[in-house]
Structure formats: structure tokens, C-alpha cells
């Protein structure tokens, strides 16, 4: 009996072990199949647009009048009349009376010069008559040739000189009388006035200052290396001026009239001078659709000088250019580098004239180890759709939780 137990017990234990192993094995789940992960780098691209481009050179300057005149007294006397327009900021027309110096003394001087002239003319006529009488008497007395003194020619020349001196005195008196009237030499704005009604002025005394309103100028500094982007070094180039008037940004059109032809010793810049006609818009009709915003003297403006025109060009961010090459995504979504011709650097961008075609896909994403021909991918529309839908599903879940 004990022998049977010794045989049966191990068999039972072994059977229980086998059954337990089978049971545990049946409970174990089979390994899940992992999804294949796509490690292709995803990049962002920007479509290149190639089109004609006009190069511009940036500059700046202060608006000044082309003509300015310091008025001084040419005769002395008391100021007896002042124009209402002869005030700081007043606008005057060419030939308009600004001030009048007391003309009485100069009118008297003119009358005196005219009287002297009349006396000299009378003396001249008398001397001519006496010379003719002397010539007839000399012919009756002798058949020989008379001397100049006997014909009174020296006396005649003296009286003729007196007449010319009297004429000069009249011209001087007339000119001094005209100078008692201070008139504007051109259309202008009054910058300042240093006299008042009743003031006494002497010759050479400053009376005021005029600023011509017909043409304004802006000196535009340009680096020497920038001149190559301008046609004929900028001569006659169109200029767009940008500045502020009454708190609003405004544009004015100008044109380069000349170059100063020298390089500044301190700044090492060349200077172009742009002119603006009628800066205060005094001649613009009220019904005109043109810009009627005045460009005031002393204003600070920035300038865009129009330069050469490129037939085909585009702008590329400077940080994307490495050794004059940029990364392009081709139709097979592979990276390849293309060489480009850089015309100029414009801030954070560069102007490219060759090497890129219209419609090229410029890679603007940063890649860790970019290689020519590597496979890339673009962001799929599905991923963006999932991102757009995620907030909505979250909001729906929150709303359902609140309702419950």
C-alpha cells in the first residue's frame, strides 16, 4: 500500500504542475504588434516668387530751403511802415512790400540831383552856343585853322562831364529812394524779423531772414558702396520721403538734383541733394487730389532712393544662406542645395538674382544634419485637422461632465 502511494503521489504532483503550466500559459496575452514609426524629418517651406524688382537705397536728412536770404538795410533811416505779412512764419510773394524806411530825405536828394542836372544841361547848351559863335568869328578873322581852346572845346567837355555827373547823381538818388522800400526778392516765408515800427536802421543792419518756398532740399548721405545700386550714381533718381506731420506718417515725392561730389571727412559718406518743388503746397489747388500736406523746413525725413531694376529677383532670409547656397525641397520631397547669386544684403534678407525659379520650395526649417538628397516630409493636413478638432472634443467632454 505504501509503495502505491510512493508511485501515485509524484504522478499527481507532476500532473498538477503540468496543468498549472498550461493554465498559466493560456492566460498570457500574445505580444502586441508595434506600429511602424516614420522618422522622416518634417520641414516647413516657403514658395519662392521671382519677379522684377527695383532696388532702393535708404537714407535720411533734414528739409532745408534751397534759397535763403538775410535782409539788410541799404540806406539809413526810420522804419515808417511794416507789412502785416512781415512776421515770423508769414508767407510773402515776390515783390511784396515788407517794410518802408522814411523816404523824405531821399526824395529831397532826388529833387536836388534833378535840379543839378537841369543846371548842367543849361550850361552845356550855353557852351555849345558859345563854341559855334567862336568858330564863326575865327573864320571871319583868319583863314588859318583855329585851336581847340579858341573854339572852346575844353569848356564844352567840362560842361558835358558836369551833365554826366548830374545823371549819376540822379541814378544814385533814385536807387537810394527805391531802397527805402524793402521788398521780397522771391516767394518766401519769413524766418525772423529784427526790426519794429519806428526803429532806426543804418546801412548794413540786419532786418530779417527769408526762406524761399519754391524749392526745398534734403541732403541725403549715401555710403559709397551703395552708389552702385543707383542709376548714374543717383543723379535724377526719384526719391520717396517719409516723415510725420500732425502726428501722422506722410509721404512726399522728390528727385535727386545733384551730387555734392565730395566724400565727407567725418562720416565718409557721399551726399546726394534731393529737391522738392512747392514744399508748402502753396500752389496746389484746393480741389486737387494731389498730396496737400506741407513739408516743413527743419523736418526730419527718411528717404527711399529708387535705383536699378532687376529683371528677375527675389528676397531670401539671410540666415538660410550657407556658402551662397540655399536648401530646396524638390518634387520628390528630397532636399537639394542650389547655388545663388546675391546682389545685395537688405537688412535680414538678401536679394537673389539667379539660382532660384518661380515656385521653388525654400526650406525654412532648421535641420540637425542636412544632407543633399535626404528624404523629407511636409506637415500633413490630417495632423492639422486633428489638432483643430482636439479642443472641440475636450470642450464637449467638459460640457457633458457638467451636465451629468
Residue pairs with C-beta under 8 A, 6 or more apart in sequence:
38 377
40 375
40 376
40 377
41 367
41 374
41 376
41 377
42 365
42 376
42 377
42 378
42 379
43 329
43 363
43 364
43 365
43 367
43 376
43 377
43 378
44 363
44 364
44 365
44 379
45 329
45 361
45 362
45 363
45 364
45 365
45 378
46 361
46 362
46 364
47 359
47 360
47 361
47 362
48 314
48 316
48 356
48 357
48 358
48 359
48 360
48 361
48 362
49 314
49 358
50 312
50 313
50 314
50 356
50 357
50 358
51 312
51 313
51 314
51 358
52 309
52 310
52 311
52 312
52 313
53 309
53 310
53 313
53 314
53 351
54 306
54 307
54 308
54 309
54 310
55 229
55 306
55 307
55 308
55 309
55 310
55 343
55 344
55 351
56 304
56 305
56 306
56 307
57 222
57 226
57 229
57 230
57 234
57 304
57 305
57 307
58 302
58 303
58 304
58 305
59 220
59 221
59 222
59 272
59 302
59 303
59 305
60 220
60 221
60 300
60 301
60 302
60 303
61 218
61 219
61 220
61 221
61 274
61 300
61 301
61 303
62 218
62 219
62 298
62 299
62 300
62 301
63 216
63 217
63 218
63 276
63 279
63 295
63 296
63 297
63 298
63 299
63 301
64 216
64 217
64 218
64 219
64 297
64 298
65 211
65 212
65 213
65 215
65 216
65 217
65 297
66 212
66 214
66 215
66 216
66 217
66 275
67 186
67 211
67 212
67 214
67 215
68 191
68 209
68 210
68 211
68 212
69 185
69 188
69 209
69 210
69 212
70 206
70 209
71 98
71 182
71 206
71 207
71 208
71 209
71 210
72 204
72 205
72 206
72 207
73 101
73 182
73 201
73 202
73 203
73 204
73 205
73 207
74 176
74 179
74 203
75 101
75 106
75 176
75 179
75 180
75 203
76 101
76 200
76 201
76 202
76 203
77 101
77 102
77 103
77 105
77 106
77 180
77 200
77 201
78 101
78 102
78 198
78 199
78 200
78 201
79 99
79 100
79 101
79 102
79 195
79 196
79 197
79 198
79 199
79 200
79 201
80 100
80 101
80 102
80 197
80 198
81 97
81 99
81 100
81 197
82 98
82 99
82 100
82 195
82 196
82 197
83 92
83 96
83 97
83 98
83 99
84 90
85 91
85 92
85 96
85 98
85 190
86 92
86 98
86 99
86 190
86 193
86 208
87 190
87 193
88 190
88 191
88 192
88 193
89 189
89 190
90 189
90 190
91 187
91 188
91 189
91 190
91 213
91 280
91 282
92 98
92 184
92 187
92 188
92 189
92 190
92 210
93 184
93 187
94 184
94 185
94 186
94 187
95 183
95 184
96 183
96 184
97 181
97 182
97 183
98 182
98 183
98 184
98 208
99 181
99 182
99 195
99 207
100 180
100 181
100 182
101 179
101 180
101 181
101 182
101 201
102 180
103 177
103 180
103 181
106 173
106 176
106 177
106 179
106 180
107 177
109 173
109 176
109 177
110 170
110 173
110 174
110 177
112 173
113 166
113 169
113 170
113 172
113 173
114 170
116 166
116 169
117 163
117 166
117 167
117 169
117 170
119 166
120 159
120 162
120 163
120 165
120 166
121 163
121 166
123 159
123 162
124 156
124 159
124 160
124 162
124 163
126 159
127 152
127 155
127 156
127 158
127 159
128 156
130 152
130 155
131 151
131 152
131 153
131 155
131 156
134 146
134 150
134 151
134 152
135 146
135 151
138 146
138 150
138 151
148 154
182 207
184 210
185 210
186 210
186 212
186 214
187 212
187 213
187 214
187 282
188 210
188 211
188 212
188 213
189 210
189 211
189 213
189 280
189 297
190 208
190 209
190 210
190 211
191 208
191 209
191 210
191 211
192 208
192 209
193 207
193 208
194 206
194 207
194 208
195 201
195 207
195 208
201 207
211 297
213 278
213 279
213 280
213 282
214 277
214 278
215 275
215 276
215 277
215 278
215 279
216 275
216 276
216 279
216 295
216 297
217 257
217 273
217 274
217 275
217 276
218 239
218 241
218 254
218 273
218 274
218 276
218 301
218 303
219 260
219 271
219 272
219 273
220 239
220 256
220 271
220 272
220 273
220 274
220 303
220 305
221 264
221 267
221 269
221 270
221 271
222 230
222 234
222 269
222 270
222 271
222 272
222 305
223 269
223 270
224 263
224 268
224 269
224 270
227 233
227 234
227 270
229 307
229 308
229 344
230 237
230 305
230 307
230 308
231 237
231 307
231 308
233 259
234 256
234 259
234 272
234 305
234 307
235 256
235 258
235 259
236 255
236 256
236 257
237 255
237 256
237 272
237 305
237 306
237 307
238 253
238 254
238 255
238 305
238 306
239 253
239 254
239 255
239 256
239 274
239 303
239 304
239 305
239 306
240 251
240 252
240 253
240 254
240 303
240 304
240 306
241 251
241 252
241 253
241 254
241 274
241 276
241 295
241 301
241 302
241 303
242 249
242 250
242 251
242 301
242 302
242 303
242 304
243 249
243 250
243 252
243 295
243 299
243 300
243 301
243 302
244 250
244 299
245 293
245 294
245 295
245 296
245 299
250 291
250 293
251 291
252 276
252 279
252 291
252 293
252 295
252 301
253 276
254 274
254 275
254 276
254 303
255 274
255 275
256 272
256 273
256 274
256 275
256 305
257 273
257 274
257 275
258 272
258 273
259 270
259 271
259 272
259 273
260 270
260 271
260 272
260 273
262 270
262 271
263 269
263 270
264 270
264 271
272 305
274 303
274 305
276 295
278 284
279 294
279 295
279 296
279 297
280 294
280 295
280 296
281 291
281 292
281 293
281 294
284 290
284 292
286 292
295 301
310 343
310 351
310 353
312 353
312 354
313 343
313 351
313 352
313 353
314 351
314 352
314 356
315 346
315 349
315 350
315 351
315 352
316 326
316 340
316 349
316 350
316 352
316 356
316 362
317 348
317 349
317 350
317 364
318 345
318 348
318 349
318 350
319 348
320 326
320 327
320 362
320 363
320 364
321 340
321 342
321 350
324 339
324 340
324 341
324 342
325 337
325 338
325 339
325 340
326 337
326 338
326 340
326 355
326 356
326 362
326 363
327 335
327 336
327 337
327 362
327 363
327 367
327 370
328 335
328 336
328 337
328 338
328 356
328 360
328 361
328 362
328 363
329 335
329 361
329 362
329 363
329 376
329 378
330 336
330 361
333 375
333 376
333 377
333 378
334 373
334 374
334 375
334 376
335 363
335 367
335 370
335 371
335 372
335 373
335 374
335 376
336 372
336 373
337 372
338 355
338 356
339 355
340 352
340 354
340 355
340 356
341 352
341 353
341 354
341 355
342 350
342 351
342 352
342 353
343 350
343 351
343 352
343 353
344 350
344 351
345 351
356 362
363 376
